[in-house]
């Protein structure tokens, strides 16, 4: 049986994209009027993003996460970039694929972040969040990601909204890729809105996800 992402015994993911970008020498011209928006660099400085991805491959990573952690319209609107959502996400996948072009057995994960709003606290309506996630995921899947990484989740309702959007997007694009989920547990022992890991596991158990992990 040929080796795939699902049947590998060991899968090494890359390092944190945003954290590592902060360590790189990025000219001010690359940021333009969008300083702090790492996702904008997919368009303005694709060579920098590809260089970062390539460094992870050289370090032994099997999977690259796209530079799309904050690439929903909801987050991009904070920089006036909501109209470039599709272009930013498409470019992000292209940049990651460029880094693995000559390396067999490597994959690209579409990164989906928690946004900057908590749906459980009413910062954003669940319907609006679902639409934003569905739009971003559709672009990522059409651009050719090999799996979906729903990461750094702080709100269980947000997690469920993102997962439902992921499976809806796969239906809409006629693609079937693994879905991975990673939640963030605070020093209090719960997610930011108070959910413990037992409740997370119970809630996510019915969903056909490849993995559940912790990060940050």
Backbone torsions as a table, in degrees:
resi	resn	phi	psi	omega
1	UNK	NA	129.0	179.0
2	UNK	-65.8	146.2	-178.0
3	UNK	-73.2	132.7	177.1
4	UNK	-128.4	174.2	178.7
5	UNK	-60.0	-36.7	-176.5
6	UNK	-72.2	-33.3	-174.1
7	UNK	-105.1	8.0	173.9
8	UNK	-67.5	138.3	177.5
9	UNK	-75.8	-28.9	179.8
10	UNK	-134.7	127.3	178.0
11	UNK	-123.2	119.1	178.8
12	UNK	-103.4	119.4	176.7
13	UNK	-90.8	166.2	-179.2
14	UNK	-75.9	-177.9	177.4
15	UNK	-87.7	-179.5	-178.1
16	UNK	-67.4	124.0	-176.0
17	UNK	-67.0	-53.5	-176.8
18	UNK	-61.7	-43.9	-179.5
19	UNK	-60.9	-42.3	-178.8
20	UNK	-73.0	-33.1	176.4
21	UNK	-61.8	-33.4	179.2
22	UNK	-65.5	-21.7	-179.8
23	UNK	-90.1	-7.9	-176.8
24	UNK	-91.9	153.2	177.8
25	UNK	-84.5	96.9	-177.4
26	UNK	-108.4	120.9	-178.0
27	UNK	-63.7	148.4	-178.8
28	UNK	-60.9	-27.6	179.7
29	UNK	-64.7	-26.1	-179.7
30	UNK	-69.9	-30.9	-178.5
31	UNK	-80.6	-30.7	-175.9
32	UNK	58.7	-129.8	178.5
33	UNK	-94.3	14.0	-174.1
34	UNK	-120.1	37.9	-179.3
35	UNK	-57.7	132.2	-178.4
36	UNK	99.1	-14.7	178.8
37	UNK	-93.4	91.0	-177.9
38	UNK	-57.9	-33.0	-176.5
39	UNK	-66.5	-27.5	178.8
40	UNK	-63.3	-28.8	-179.2
41	UNK	-63.5	-20.6	175.2
42	UNK	-57.7	-32.8	-180.0
43	UNK	-94.7	-43.3	-171.8
44	UNK	-83.9	-25.9	-178.0
45	UNK	-145.0	60.5	-176.8
46	UNK	-59.4	-29.8	-179.4
47	UNK	-65.8	-31.7	178.4
48	UNK	-70.3	-42.8	179.0
49	UNK	-65.0	-43.3	178.6
50	UNK	-64.4	-38.2	177.2
51	UNK	-61.3	-43.1	178.3
52	UNK	-63.2	-47.5	178.2
53	UNK	-57.6	-44.7	-178.1
54	UNK	-62.7	-33.5	179.2
55	UNK	-66.1	-33.7	177.3
56	UNK	-70.2	-38.6	177.3
57	UNK	-63.4	-42.3	179.1
58	UNK	-63.9	-28.3	179.3
59	UNK	-82.0	-6.4	175.3
60	UNK	110.8	8.7	179.7
61	UNK	-69.1	144.2	174.2
62	UNK	-95.7	-27.0	-175.0
63	UNK	-128.2	131.2	173.8
64	UNK	-103.4	133.5	173.1
65	UNK	-92.8	133.1	-179.5
66	UNK	-64.4	153.0	178.1
67	UNK	-81.2	64.5	-174.6
68	UNK	-133.4	20.9	-176.8
69	UNK	-53.4	-39.5	-179.8
70	UNK	-117.1	40.8	-173.2
71	UNK	-104.8	26.0	167.1
72	UNK	-80.1	159.9	175.1
73	UNK	-58.7	-35.8	-178.2
74	UNK	-56.6	-47.3	-179.1
75	UNK	-78.5	-42.2	-178.9
76	UNK	-62.4	-26.6	179.9
77	UNK	-64.3	-22.1	177.9
78	UNK	-67.5	-17.1	178.1
79	UNK	-114.3	6.9	-177.2
80	UNK	71.9	25.5	-174.7
81	UNK	-111.8	12.4	-174.6
82	UNK	-59.5	-30.1	179.8
83	UNK	-73.7	-10.5	-179.7
84	UNK	-104.8	15.3	-178.6
85	UNK	-54.7	-49.2	-177.1
86	UNK	-64.6	-43.7	-178.9
87	UNK	-64.4	-40.7	-178.6
88	UNK	-66.2	-46.1	-179.0
89	UNK	-68.1	-39.3	178.1
90	UNK	-63.6	-45.1	179.4
91	UNK	-63.3	-36.3	179.9
92	UNK	-61.2	-44.0	178.9
93	UNK	-66.4	-40.9	178.7
94	UNK	-61.9	-41.3	180.0
95	UNK	-63.6	-40.9	178.7
96	UNK	-68.1	-41.7	178.9
97	UNK	-63.9	-34.3	179.3
98	UNK	-62.7	-35.1	-177.9
99	UNK	-73.1	-22.3	-178.6
100	UNK	-110.0	9.7	-173.0
101	UNK	-55.3	-37.2	-175.9
102	UNK	-108.3	15.9	-177.2
103	UNK	-122.1	107.9	-179.2
104	UNK	-69.7	156.5	175.6
105	UNK	71.2	26.9	178.0
106	UNK	-119.9	153.4	-170.7
107	UNK	-136.1	163.0	179.1
108	UNK	-120.6	125.4	177.5
109	UNK	-103.6	131.8	175.7
110	UNK	-79.8	113.6	-176.2
111	UNK	-84.0	130.7	179.8
112	UNK	-126.6	113.6	-177.5
113	UNK	-91.1	177.9	-175.4
114	UNK	-81.4	-0.2	-170.8
115	UNK	66.3	-171.0	-179.3
116	UNK	-107.6	11.9	-177.3
117	UNK	-126.6	144.6	178.1
118	UNK	-102.5	116.1	-177.3
119	UNK	-67.8	-34.7	-179.6
120	UNK	-65.8	-25.2	179.4
121	UNK	-96.9	6.8	175.7
122	UNK	79.0	14.4	178.1
123	UNK	-68.2	-26.9	179.4
124	UNK	-148.3	143.8	178.1
125	UNK	-71.7	142.8	-178.9
126	UNK	-60.2	-37.9	-179.6
127	UNK	-63.1	-41.0	179.7
128	UNK	-67.5	-41.4	178.2
129	UNK	-63.5	-42.8	179.6
130	UNK	-60.5	-41.9	179.3
131	UNK	-64.0	-44.1	179.9
132	UNK	-62.6	-44.5	178.6
133	UNK	-64.0	-44.1	-179.6
134	UNK	-60.2	-42.4	179.6
135	UNK	-63.4	-46.7	-179.4
136	UNK	-64.8	-45.2	-178.6
137	UNK	-63.9	-36.6	177.8
138	UNK	-61.7	-41.9	178.0
139	UNK	-64.9	-46.2	-179.0
140	UNK	-60.8	-43.1	179.9
141	UNK	-67.4	-42.5	178.2
142	UNK	-65.0	-28.6	-179.9
143	UNK	-79.5	-14.4	171.6
144	UNK	108.9	27.2	176.2
145	UNK	-67.2	152.2	-178.4
146	UNK	-92.6	-17.8	176.9
147	UNK	-160.9	172.4	179.8
148	UNK	-120.9	129.8	177.8
149	UNK	-113.0	107.4	175.7
150	UNK	-92.2	106.9	-165.4
151	UNK	-125.9	161.2	175.4
152	UNK	56.1	42.0	-175.4
153	UNK	-78.3	133.6	-175.9
154	UNK	-117.3	-4.0	-171.7
155	UNK	-142.8	119.0	-174.9
156	UNK	-62.6	-34.3	177.2
157	UNK	-65.9	-35.4	175.4
158	UNK	-64.3	-40.4	179.4
159	UNK	-60.6	-49.4	-179.1
160	UNK	-62.1	-40.6	179.0
161	UNK	-61.9	-43.0	-180.0
162	UNK	-66.7	-41.3	-179.1
163	UNK	-66.3	-43.8	178.1
164	UNK	-61.3	-41.3	177.6
165	UNK	-62.9	-36.7	-179.8
166	UNK	-63.4	-46.7	-179.0
167	UNK	-71.3	-32.9	174.6
168	UNK	-65.5	-40.9	179.6
169	UNK	-65.5	-37.8	177.8
170	UNK	-65.1	-39.2	176.2
171	UNK	-62.6	-42.9	-176.3
172	UNK	-68.4	-31.8	-177.5
173	UNK	-99.3	-1.1	-178.3
174	UNK	58.3	41.2	176.0
175	UNK	-125.0	150.2	179.7
176	UNK	-132.6	104.9	-178.1
177	UNK	-127.3	157.7	178.5
178	UNK	-64.1	146.9	175.6
179	UNK	-117.0	126.7	178.4
180	UNK	-115.8	143.0	-178.5
181	UNK	-126.9	138.7	176.5
182	UNK	-136.2	124.9	-178.8
183	UNK	-108.4	160.6	179.8
184	UNK	-109.1	124.3	177.2
185	UNK	-106.4	124.5	-178.7
186	UNK	-77.2	173.3	179.4
187	UNK	-64.7	-16.0	175.9
188	UNK	-73.1	-12.9	-179.1
189	UNK	93.6	5.9	179.0
190	UNK	-133.6	170.4	170.0
191	UNK	-67.6	171.1	-174.0
192	UNK	-56.8	-35.4	-178.2
193	UNK	-93.3	9.6	171.7
194	UNK	102.6	4.0	-178.2
195	UNK	-83.3	131.4	177.9
196	UNK	-88.4	167.8	-172.9
197	UNK	-66.5	-29.1	178.3
198	UNK	-64.4	-41.1	178.2
199	UNK	-67.1	-36.8	177.1
200	UNK	-61.0	-49.3	-178.3
201	UNK	-61.6	-42.7	-179.6
202	UNK	-64.4	-41.1	-177.7
203	UNK	-69.8	-38.0	-174.9
204	UNK	-88.7	-12.1	-175.9
205	UNK	-53.6	-38.2	-178.5
206	UNK	-71.9	-14.9	-176.3
207	UNK	-85.4	138.7	-178.5
208	UNK	-80.4	65.0	-180.0
209	UNK	-92.1	153.4	-179.2
210	UNK	-76.1	-35.9	-176.8
211	UNK	-155.7	157.0	171.8
212	UNK	-131.0	125.6	-177.6
213	UNK	-138.8	-176.3	178.7
214	UNK	-121.5	143.6	172.6
215	UNK	-148.8	158.8	-179.2
216	UNK	56.5	NA	NA
